[in-house]
Amino acid sequence: MVIDLANASVVRQVQVGPHLSHPEGMAVDPRGHRAFVAIANDDEIAVIDTKRMRVERMLSVARPQGNGTTPVQVSVTADGCYLISADAGEDALALFQLAGPRHRCERTYGARSWHPWKVAGRVPTAAYPVAAAPTPNRH
């Protein structure tokens, strides 16, 4: 749902998954061009184009063994290069490389290793992670 906070009214509804797919956490990229919605029952993350107010693509956090990773919360790094998903069903965090700002991300993290919209890795956690927040790089 897109809400006009000044008027406290619904502007538009964006369907991110089928009935009973259970959308949970949401995050917006630093530039405000995309919103990401964790869809718990489908093991997916909807990527919403905030200008067109429609789903641009779906990202899967499913394992080959089948559904059950259950993404419940997402966050985006301050540089807009990574998306982190807290996957309660698999007790892990999934890290996605994002498509933009592509040149800065490729320059910072290495163009050869940059594969937008793909899971870059998973980090095991304690039982049932419900959030993941990136922190600034500290040397």
Buried (B, 14 or more C-beta within 10 A) or exposed (E): EEEEEEEEEEEEEBEBBEEEBEBBBBBBBEEEBBBBBBBBBBBBBBBBBBEEEEBBEBBBBBBEEEBEBBBBBBBBBEBBBBBBBBBBBBBBBBBBBBBBBBEEBBEEBEEEEBEEBEBBEBEEBEEEBEEBEBEEEEE
